[in-house]
Amino acid sequence: MGRAETVKKAENLVEKFMKRNDGSHDAWHVWRVRDLALSLAREEGLSSNPDSMEIVELAALLHDIGDYKYLRDPSEEKIVEKFLDEEDVEETKKMKILGIIKGMGFKEEITGDASCGLSPEFGIVQDADRLDAIGAVGIARCFTFGGSRNRVLHDPAVLPRLDLSKEQYMKKEEQTTVNHFHEKLLKLKDLMKTKAGKKRAEKRHKFMEEFLKEFYEEWDGQA
C-alpha cells in the first residue's frame, strides 16, 4: 500500500481517537508534531531517504494514540500495532515506528528506558513532540491540560517535585499547573536529540522563562 494512502488512513485514525481529548492533546497537536517532525527531518538531511521520512511521518501521526493519560480501554494500547499490520507496513518499519512511540515519552527519559535514542528518526519525532510542549503553544497546552484536570494554577506552598521517578511522574497526585513547568517543560531544551531541535528549543525555552518571570511578578502583585 502506498505511503500517501497509509498516511491518509493514519490521519483518519487520529481524528477518530483524539477528538475525545482536551485541546492539549487533540488532533491539532498531532498535525503540529507531524509538520515539525518532517521539517526537522529535512534539516537533519533525511529527506533523501523515503523510508526514514515514512517512519518519521507515521510515528509522529500515531504517537499519542493509546496515551496512558487518556486511555479509556486497555485494548487501545494495541490500536497502532493493529493499524500498521492492516496496512501491511514492512516489518522493519513497523518495529521502528512502534519503538519510537514506546520510547519517546518523558517518563521513559526519567528511567533511561528510551531504547531507540540513537535512531535519527527517534530523535526527530521526540524533538518535534517536545517542541510542541514548550514555547507559546506549550504554555497554552499546559494550562489547557491543567484546566481539564481541575488543577490549581499556582500555590506557593506546593513545591515542584524534584528528581522524579517514573512512578511519581505518572502518579495522579495533586499538583499545580505552574509546577509542571519546573518538573518537565523547562527541562526539555537540554533533552533535545537533534541539532535542529536544539536550535528551535532555545527560543521557545526563553519565552517560557520570560512568561514565568512575569507570572510570578503578577501573582505577587509586583507588576
Summary of the structure (lengths in Angstrom):
residues: 223
radius of gyration: 17.8
end to end distance: 58.4
largest distance: 60.4
contacts: 666
relative contact order: 0.12
helix: 69%
strand: 0%
